[in-house]
Amino acid sequence: MNPKKEAAAGWLFLSPSLLGYGMFMLFPIVFSLVLSFSDWDLVSGLRHIRLVGLDNFRALFSDGLFYHSLRNNGIYTIVVVPVTMAVALVLAMALNSKVYMKGPLRLVYFMPYITTIVAASVVWMALLHPSQGPLTQFLLSVGVDNPPKWLGSTTWALPSLMMMMIWNGLGYDLIIYMAGLQGISKDLYEAAEVDGASGVRKFFSITLPLLSPTTFFLFITRIIHSFEIFGPVNIMTQGGPGDSTSVLVHYIYVTSFRFYKFGYGSAIAWVLFAIIFIITLIQWRQQKKWVTYS
């Protein structure tokens, strides 16, 4: 076949994907960057886009709700990411050993992850109902006179979301860790046993170091995902009560699609991108100090 015709055929097959990427990914990204330097609402039409320079960013850095949302995102990340990974590692080690019904147990733990976030959020809303929820009723039955109001409390709303997202993400981390554990040679453990190493010593000297590439992968992807949380917040609390569960992506949504401040919302989105990029860059530079490739 003629090389030029072969190249043309290749581009022809690629064109639907490239067109879709350009329309639904590349153009929105570029357009949002332009909007971040402008003042525009969707209703007025494209003719009324007014460039305002850095005004949106100046307003952003004096916006108390932005800092509050960023703080909530930070708390959420600091709690959910390490707790989910630690629990998943413990369960993965347990399931990787000789346990009864290993296959069904893996499926049980993985089911929450493949469940749609809308369905999971609705179930947890019912579970955490402040008066009639099963969890509240259980606490009352065991003698807790004043159980938490969960999603209706400014104190407990964010921890409730954290519990739900730990439950939701546990299965994914579990499967990834199990794959990593199965890649570690059993000969290493047998040699350690011959040398008289305890279970704790084998964990810290063999398992943890050889799992560091897996841990790095989960750590970096989980942190990115934690800054993108939106569905459960929008469904379960809508950022409330009293902005106690407001996070950056939900704040972008509220600013853009409720108050029609698309320029300001785009500025928040690009600041969020910068935060994620910097965190990822730092993690990537630090990986050589703690990741051992086997």
C-alpha positions in Angstrom: 0.0 0.0 0.0 1.2 3.5 -0.8 2.6 5.1 2.4 0.7 8.4 1.7 -2.5 6.5 1.3 -1.8 4.5 4.4 -1.2 7.7 6.4 -4.3 9.3 5.0 -6.4 6.2 6.0 -4.9 6.3 9.5 -5.8 10.0 9.9 -9.3 9.2 8.5 -9.9 6.6 11.2 -8.5 8.9 13.9 -10.5 12.0 12.8 -13.7 11.1 14.7 -11.7 10.8 18.0 -9.6 13.9 17.2 -12.8 15.9 16.4 -14.5 14.8 19.6 -11.4 15.6 21.6 -11.1 19.0 20.1 -14.8 19.8 20.6 -15.3 18.4 24.0 -11.9 18.7 25.6 -9.5 21.1 24.0 -11.9 23.9 23.1 -13.5 24.0 26.6 -10.1 24.2 28.2 -9.0 27.1 26.0 -12.3 28.8 26.3 -12.3 28.5 30.1 -8.8 30.1 30.1 -10.1 33.0 28.1 -13.1 33.3 30.4 -10.9 33.4 33.5 -9.8 36.9 32.3 -13.3 38.1 31.5 -16.6 38.9 33.0 -19.4 37.0 31.3 -22.7 35.3 32.0 -24.2 32.6 29.8 -27.5 34.5 29.3 -26.0 37.6 27.7 -24.4 35.7 24.8 -20.8 35.6 23.4 -21.0 39.2 22.2 -21.1 40.5 25.8 -17.8 38.9 26.9 -15.9 41.7 28.6 -12.2 41.3 29.4 -11.3 42.3 32.9 -7.6 41.2 33.1 -6.7 39.8 36.5 -9.7 41.1 38.3 -11.2 37.7 38.8 -8.0 36.4 40.4 -7.6 39.4 42.6 -11.2 38.9 43.8 -10.5 35.2 44.3 -7.7 35.7 46.7 -9.8 37.9 48.9 -12.7 35.5 48.8 -13.3 33.9 52.2 -15.5 31.1 50.8 -12.7 30.1 48.4 -10.3 29.7 51.3 -13.0 27.8 53.3 -13.6 25.4 50.4 -9.8 24.9 49.9 -9.5 24.2 53.6 -12.3 21.6 53.4 -10.6 20.0 50.4 -7.4 19.9 52.4 -9.0 18.2 55.4 -10.8 15.8 53.1 -7.6 14.8 51.3 -5.5 14.5 54.5 -8.0 12.1 56.1 -9.5 10.1 53.2 -6.4 9.4 51.1 -4.2 7.8 53.8 -7.0 6.1 55.7 -8.4 4.5 52.5 -4.9 3.3 51.5 -4.0 2.0 54.9 -7.3 0.0 55.4 -7.0 -1.3 51.8 -3.5 -2.5 52.4 -4.5 -4.4 55.6 -7.4 -6.0 53.8 -5.3 -6.8 50.7 -2.8 -8.6 52.9 -5.5 -10.5 54.6 -7.2 -11.6 51.4 -3.8 -12.4 49.8 -3.3 -15.1 52.4 -5.2 -18.3 52.7 -8.7 -17.2 53.6 -12.0 -18.9 53.0 -14.2 -17.5 50.1 -11.4 -15.2 48.9 -13.1 -14.5 45.5 -16.5 -13.5 46.9 -14.9 -11.3 49.5 -13.0 -9.4 46.8 -16.2 -8.9 45.0 -17.9 -7.6 48.1 -15.2 -5.0 48.8 -15.1 -4.0 45.1 -18.9 -3.6 44.7 -19.1 0.0 46.2 -16.5 1.2 43.8 -18.4 0.1 40.7 -21.7 1.3 42.1 -22.8 4.6 40.6 -22.0 7.5 42.9 -25.6 8.8 42.7 -27.0 5.5 44.0 -24.3 5.3 46.7 -25.0 8.8 47.8 -28.8 8.3 48.0 -28.2 5.1 50.1 -25.9 6.9 52.5 -28.3 9.8 52.8 -30.9 7.3 54.0 -28.4 5.6 56.2 -27.3 8.9 57.8 -30.7 10.5 58.2 -30.5 12.6 61.4 -33.6 11.1 63.0 -34.8 8.0 61.2 -31.6 6.7 59.7 -30.5 3.1 60.7 -27.2 4.4 62.1 -29.0 6.9 64.4 -31.5 4.3 65.4 -28.7 1.9 66.3 -26.9 4.5 68.5 -30.2 5.2 70.2 -30.8 1.5 70.9 -27.4 1.1 72.5 -28.0 4.1 74.9 -26.6 7.1 73.0 -29.1 9.8 74.0 -27.9 12.5 71.6 -26.4 10.9 68.5 -24.8 13.1 65.8 -27.1 14.8 63.3 -24.7 13.6 60.5 -25.4 15.4 57.3 -27.6 18.0 59.1 -24.7 19.1 61.4 -22.0 21.6 60.6 -19.6 19.5 62.7 -20.5 16.0 61.3 -21.4 16.7 57.7 -17.8 16.6 56.3 -16.8 13.6 58.4 -19.9 11.8 57.1 -18.9 12.5 53.5 -15.4 11.2 54.4 -16.8 7.9 55.7 -18.9 7.5 52.6 -15.9 8.1 50.3 -13.6 5.8 52.2 -16.2 3.1 51.8 -16.6 3.9 48.2 -12.9 4.0 47.3 -11.7 1.1 49.4 -12.4 -1.6 46.8 -10.3 0.0 44.1 -7.2 0.5 46.4 -7.7 -3.1 47.6 -7.6 -4.6 44.1 -4.5 -2.5 43.2 -2.7 -3.5 46.3 -3.6 -7.2 45.8 -2.1 -7.0 42.3 1.1 -5.5 43.9 1.3 -8.2 46.6 1.0 -11.0 44.0 4.0 -9.5 42.2 6.3 -10.0 45.2 8.2 -13.3 45.1 7.4 -15.8 47.9 11.1 -16.7 47.9 11.9 -13.5 49.7 9.5 -14.3 52.5 10.8 -17.9 52.8 14.4 -16.6 53.0 13.3 -14.1 55.7 11.7 -16.9 57.7 14.9 -19.0 57.5 16.7 -15.9 59.0 14.2 -15.8 61.8 12.4 -12.6 60.7 9.1 -11.9 62.4 5.9 -11.0 60.6 6.4 -7.3 61.4 10.0 -7.3 60.2 8.9 -9.0 56.9 6.2 -6.4 56.4 8.6 -3.4 56.9 11.6 -5.0 55.1 9.9 -6.8 52.2 6.3 -6.0 51.7 6.3 -2.2 52.2 9.4 -1.4 50.2 8.4 -3.6 47.3 4.9 -2.1 47.3 6.2 1.4 47.1 5.6 1.8 43.3 2.0 0.7 43.9 1.6 3.0 46.9 3.0 5.9 44.8 0.5 5.2 42.0 -2.4 5.1 44.4 -1.2 8.1 46.4 -0.8 10.4 43.4 -4.1 9.4 41.7 -6.0 9.5 45.0 -4.9 13.0 45.8 -5.9 14.2 42.3 -9.3 12.5 42.7 -9.8 14.0 46.2 -9.6 17.5 44.8 -12.1 16.6 42.1 -14.9 15.4 44.5 -18.3 16.8 43.4 -21.0 14.2 43.1 -21.5 13.2 46.7 -21.3 16.8 47.9 -23.8 18.1 45.4 -26.3 15.2 46.0 -25.9 14.8 49.8 -25.3 18.2 51.2 -25.1 20.8 48.3 -22.2 22.3 50.2 -24.1 22.8 53.4 -25.1 23.0 56.1 -23.6 26.5 56.4 -20.9 25.8 53.7 -19.4 23.2 56.0 -19.0 20.8 53.1 -18.2 23.3 50.4 -15.3 22.1 48.2 -13.6 23.7 45.3 -15.3 21.9 42.4 -18.7 22.4 44.0 -17.9 26.1 44.5 -17.0 26.3 40.8 -20.3 24.7 39.9 -22.3 27.1 42.2 -20.5 30.2 41.0 -20.9 29.3 37.3 -24.2 27.5 37.0 -26.2 29.1 39.8 -24.9 32.7 39.8 -23.8 32.7 36.1 -20.4 34.1 37.0 -18.6 32.0 34.4 -15.5 34.2 34.4 -15.0 33.9 38.1 -15.8 30.2 38.1 -13.2 29.7 35.4 -10.6 31.5 37.5 -11.3 29.2 40.4 -11.0 26.2 38.0 -7.6 27.3 36.8 -6.4 28.0 40.3 -7.5 24.4 41.2 -5.6 23.1 38.2 -2.5 25.0 39.4 -2.8 23.5 42.9 -3.2 19.9 41.6 -0.3 20.5 39.1 2.0 21.7 41.8 1.1 18.9 44.2 1.6 16.3 41.4 4.9 17.8 40.4 6.2 17.7 44.0 5.1 14.1 44.4 6.8 13.2 41.1 10.1 14.8 42.1 10.0 13.1 45.5 9.3 9.6 44.2 13.0 8.8 43.6 13.5 9.2 47.4 11.0 6.6 48.4 9.9 4.4 45.4 11.9 1.2 44.9 11.2 -0.4 41.6 11.3 -4.2 41.7 
